[in-house]
Amino acid sequence: MLQPNQLKQYISLGNSPGFFGYGKWESEIYILGIEEAGCYSEELIQSKIDNYFHLEFGDDGLFDNRRFQYNLVDLMDPNLKNYADFYDGNMRQGGYVQKVSTLLKVLENSEIETYNYVQNLLGSVDSNHTLIEILPLPCPTVKHWFYPNWVDCQLLPFMSSKRLYKNEIIKIRSSFIKTKIETSEEKKLILFLADGRDKVNYWNQISPVQISDYNVINGIRYHISATRKMYVVLPFPGSRASNGIFNSEVEIINIATEIQQMFDNL
């Protein structure tokens, strides 16, 4: 069974905000996903949680900010090799990682070949982007909800169903993310990956205005706040919701170039 006290800390129900993704809060670009990827087994998820706490406190049990970025971790850290392997496999299979990395490369003016970018910079503290997860555990949207087999639901009753888990966690974590964005004194580019009405509802909890009130350019919705925060809603690469405008490398590069030009002018 997953350790309940660790799990509560990890998903933001303890006395710390929990795990929020990869990179560093100082990055200019935030790309928000609905959930953490991979790890379809109890053992791998417990390993993920164990590694997170190890990165936070280090080998000697003391806080080590060189490896832990205030609830974000460096995806390139060798202690997280199983995560990097997941992204590596997705990249080789032509999955969404390649498309998202193509988008980020343009926004960061990177000339690195895409595969090398994924292997060396995706989710890294050395990049200018941060991968933020609204939901910290893998697989909340899969057809089968495995967690009742892995969690003591008498201690954590909200883990008994996807609906209870989402309702309990999203409001807490969305508030934390929104505060992180709005209290930053630097300009930020916040990218939402959305492919359904439920996800748009999540983004509306973070966005300063309702997404229905965003401006639209070439089918892409965006909002620029008075504090130089640019919010952009993008279809999930390759999804049905992309309507053919965010699938190919050429399409992604064209859209990313437009976003970059607007952001550079803030």
C-alpha positions as CSV (number, residue, x, y, z in Angstrom):
1,M,0.0,0.0,0.0
2,L,1.1,3.6,-0.7
3,Q,2.3,5.3,2.5
4,P,-0.6,7.6,3.6
5,N,1.4,10.3,5.3
6,Q,3.8,10.7,2.5
7,L,1.0,10.6,-0.1
8,K,-0.8,13.4,1.7
9,Q,2.3,15.6,1.7
10,Y,2.9,14.8,-2.0
11,I,-0.5,15.7,-3.2
12,S,-0.7,18.9,-1.1
13,L,-2.9,17.9,1.8
14,G,0.0,17.9,4.3
15,N,1.8,20.9,5.8
16,S,3.7,21.6,2.5
17,P,2.4,22.4,-0.9
18,G,3.5,19.1,-2.4
19,F,4.9,18.1,-5.7
20,F,4.0,20.4,-8.6
21,G,6.2,19.4,-11.5
22,Y,9.6,20.0,-13.1
23,G,11.8,23.0,-13.6
24,K,12.0,26.2,-11.5
25,W,9.5,28.8,-10.6
26,E,11.8,31.5,-12.0
27,S,11.3,30.3,-15.6
28,E,9.4,32.7,-17.9
29,I,7.3,29.9,-19.5
30,Y,4.9,27.8,-17.5
31,I,3.2,24.9,-19.4
32,L,0.4,23.4,-17.4
33,G,-0.8,19.9,-17.8
34,I,-3.7,18.3,-16.0
35,E,-1.9,15.4,-14.6
36,E,1.5,13.7,-14.0
37,A,2.2,11.0,-16.7
38,G,3.3,7.4,-16.6
39,C,3.7,5.0,-13.7
40,Y,0.9,2.5,-14.0
41,S,2.0,0.5,-11.0
42,E,1.9,0.9,-7.2
43,E,5.7,0.2,-7.0
44,L,6.6,2.9,-9.5
45,I,4.4,5.5,-7.9
46,Q,5.8,4.8,-4.4
47,S,9.3,5.1,-6.0
48,K,8.3,8.5,-7.5
49,I,7.1,9.7,-4.1
50,D,10.2,8.4,-2.3
51,N,12.5,10.1,-4.9
52,Y,10.7,13.3,-4.4
53,F,11.3,13.3,-0.6
54,H,14.9,12.3,-1.2
55,L,15.4,15.2,-3.5
56,E,13.9,17.6,-1.0
57,F,16.0,16.5,1.9
58,G,19.1,15.0,0.3
59,D,21.3,12.1,1.3
60,D,21.9,13.4,4.8
61,G,18.3,14.3,5.6
62,L,18.9,18.0,5.3
63,F,17.2,20.4,2.9
64,D,19.2,20.7,-0.4
65,N,17.9,23.4,-2.7
66,R,20.4,22.6,-5.4
67,R,18.3,19.6,-6.3
68,F,14.9,20.7,-5.0
69,Q,13.2,23.9,-6.4
70,Y,10.5,24.6,-3.8
71,N,8.0,21.8,-4.8
72,L,9.5,21.4,-8.3
73,V,12.2,18.9,-9.3
74,D,14.7,18.8,-12.1
75,L,13.6,16.1,-14.6
76,M,17.2,15.7,-15.6
77,D,18.3,14.8,-12.1
78,P,19.8,11.2,-12.3
79,N,17.7,10.2,-9.3
80,L,14.6,10.7,-11.6
81,K,15.9,8.4,-14.4
82,N,12.6,6.4,-14.5
83,Y,10.7,9.6,-15.4
84,A,13.2,10.6,-18.1
85,D,12.9,7.1,-19.5
86,F,9.2,7.6,-19.8
87,Y,9.6,10.8,-21.8
88,D,12.4,9.1,-23.9
89,G,10.0,6.3,-24.8
90,N,7.2,8.7,-25.7
91,M,9.6,10.7,-27.9
92,R,10.8,7.7,-29.8
93,Q,7.2,6.6,-30.4
94,G,6.3,10.0,-31.9
95,G,4.0,10.9,-29.0
96,Y,3.0,14.3,-27.6
97,V,6.4,14.9,-26.0
98,Q,7.9,15.6,-29.4
99,K,5.1,18.1,-30.2
100,V,5.3,19.9,-26.9
101,S,9.1,20.1,-27.1
102,T,8.9,21.6,-30.6
103,L,6.6,24.3,-29.1
104,L,9.0,25.0,-26.3
105,K,12.1,25.0,-28.5
106,V,10.6,27.9,-30.6
107,L,9.6,29.8,-27.5
108,E,13.1,29.4,-26.0
109,N,14.9,30.2,-29.3
110,S,16.6,26.8,-29.0
111,E,18.5,25.3,-32.0
112,I,19.0,22.0,-30.3
113,E,17.8,19.0,-32.2
114,T,14.4,17.9,-30.7
115,Y,15.5,14.5,-29.4
116,N,18.5,16.0,-27.7
117,Y,16.3,18.8,-26.3
118,V,14.1,16.2,-24.6
119,Q,17.1,14.3,-23.3
120,N,18.8,17.3,-21.8
121,L,16.5,20.2,-21.3
122,L,12.8,19.1,-20.9
123,G,11.8,19.9,-17.4
124,S,15.3,21.0,-16.5
125,V,16.3,23.8,-14.2
126,D,18.7,24.8,-17.0
127,S,15.8,25.6,-19.3
128,N,13.5,28.6,-19.4
129,H,10.3,26.6,-18.9
130,T,8.5,24.8,-16.1
131,L,6.2,21.8,-16.5
132,I,3.4,22.2,-13.9
133,E,1.0,19.4,-13.0
134,I,-2.4,20.4,-11.6
135,L,-2.9,16.8,-10.5
136,P,0.3,15.2,-9.0
137,L,-0.5,11.4,-9.4
138,P,-0.5,9.6,-12.7
139,C,-3.5,8.2,-14.4
140,P,-6.5,10.0,-12.9
141,T,-8.2,10.1,-16.4
142,V,-7.6,6.5,-17.3
143,K,-10.6,4.2,-17.7
144,H,-9.8,2.1,-14.6
145,W,-9.2,3.8,-11.2
146,F,-6.4,1.7,-9.6
147,Y,-5.8,3.6,-6.4
148,P,-8.4,1.9,-4.1
149,N,-6.1,-1.2,-4.5
150,W,-3.0,0.8,-3.6
151,V,-4.3,3.2,-0.9
152,D,-6.0,2.7,2.5
153,C,-9.3,4.5,1.6
154,Q,-10.4,4.4,5.3
155,L,-7.5,6.8,6.0
156,L,-7.8,8.7,2.6
157,P,-11.4,8.3,1.6
158,F,-11.1,10.8,-1.3
159,M,-8.9,8.2,-3.1
160,S,-11.8,5.9,-3.5
161,S,-12.9,7.5,-6.8
162,K,-11.6,9.8,-9.5
163,R,-14.4,12.3,-8.9
164,L,-13.6,12.6,-5.2
165,Y,-9.9,12.8,-5.8
166,K,-10.3,15.6,-8.4
167,N,-12.8,17.6,-6.3
168,E,-10.5,17.4,-3.2
169,I,-7.2,18.2,-4.9
170,I,-7.8,20.6,-7.8
171,K,-9.2,23.5,-5.8
172,I,-6.2,23.4,-3.4
173,R,-3.5,23.1,-6.1
174,S,-5.1,25.5,-8.5
175,S,-5.2,28.2,-5.8
176,F,-1.4,27.6,-5.1
177,I,-0.5,27.8,-8.8
178,K,-2.6,31.0,-9.4
179,T,-0.9,32.7,-6.5
180,K,2.5,31.7,-7.8
181,I,1.8,33.3,-11.1
182,E,0.1,36.4,-9.9
183,T,2.6,37.3,-7.2
184,S,5.6,37.0,-9.6
185,E,7.1,40.4,-10.5
186,E,8.4,39.1,-13.8
187,K,6.5,38.6,-17.0
188,K,5.2,35.1,-17.6
189,L,3.9,33.0,-20.5
190,I,1.3,30.5,-19.2
191,L,0.3,27.8,-21.6
192,F,-2.8,25.7,-20.9
193,L,-3.1,22.4,-22.7
194,A,-6.8,21.7,-23.0
195,D,-8.8,19.1,-25.0
196,G,-12.1,19.1,-23.3
197,R,-14.7,21.1,-21.3
198,D,-13.6,19.7,-18.0
199,K,-10.0,20.9,-18.5
200,V,-11.2,24.3,-19.5
201,N,-13.0,24.4,-16.2
202,Y,-9.7,23.7,-14.4
203,W,-7.9,26.5,-16.3
204,N,-10.7,28.9,-15.4
205,Q,-9.7,28.4,-11.7
206,I,-6.2,29.6,-12.5
207,S,-6.9,32.2,-15.2
208,P,-7.6,35.8,-14.1
209,V,-10.5,36.0,-16.5
210,Q,-12.8,33.3,-17.9
211,I,-11.4,31.6,-21.0
212,S,-14.6,32.5,-22.9
213,D,-13.5,36.1,-22.6
214,Y,-10.0,35.6,-24.2
215,N,-9.0,37.2,-27.4
216,V,-8.6,34.9,-30.4
217,I,-5.9,35.0,-33.1
218,N,-5.7,32.2,-35.8
219,G,-7.9,30.0,-33.7
220,I,-5.8,30.4,-30.5
221,R,-7.2,31.9,-27.4
222,Y,-5.1,34.3,-25.3
223,H,-5.3,36.9,-22.6
224,I,-2.7,39.5,-21.5
225,S,-3.0,40.9,-18.0
226,A,-1.9,44.3,-16.8
227,T,1.0,42.7,-15.0
228,R,2.6,41.2,-18.1
229,K,1.2,37.7,-17.7
230,M,0.2,36.1,-21.0
231,Y,-2.2,33.2,-20.8
232,V,-2.7,31.0,-23.9
233,V,-5.0,28.0,-24.3
234,L,-3.7,25.4,-26.7
235,P,-5.3,22.2,-27.9
236,F,-3.5,19.1,-26.7
237,P,-1.1,18.2,-29.6
238,G,-2.7,15.5,-31.8
239,S,-6.0,15.5,-30.0
240,R,-9.4,15.7,-31.7
241,A,-9.9,19.1,-30.1
242,S,-6.8,20.4,-32.1
243,N,-9.0,20.6,-35.2
244,G,-6.0,20.1,-37.4
245,I,-4.3,23.4,-36.2
246,F,-1.8,21.9,-33.8
247,N,-0.7,18.5,-35.1
248,S,2.2,18.8,-37.5
249,E,5.6,20.3,-36.8
250,V,5.0,23.1,-39.2
251,E,1.7,24.1,-37.6
252,I,3.2,24.0,-34.1
253,I,6.2,26.1,-35.2
254,N,3.9,28.7,-36.8
255,I,1.7,29.0,-33.7
256,A,4.7,29.1,-31.4
257,T,6.3,31.9,-33.4
258,E,3.1,34.0,-33.2
259,I,2.9,33.5,-29.4
260,Q,6.6,34.3,-29.0
261,Q,6.3,37.5,-31.0
262,M,3.4,38.7,-28.8
263,F,5.2,37.7,-25.6
264,D,8.4,39.4,-26.6
265,N,6.5,42.6,-27.0
266,L,5.1,42.6,-23.4
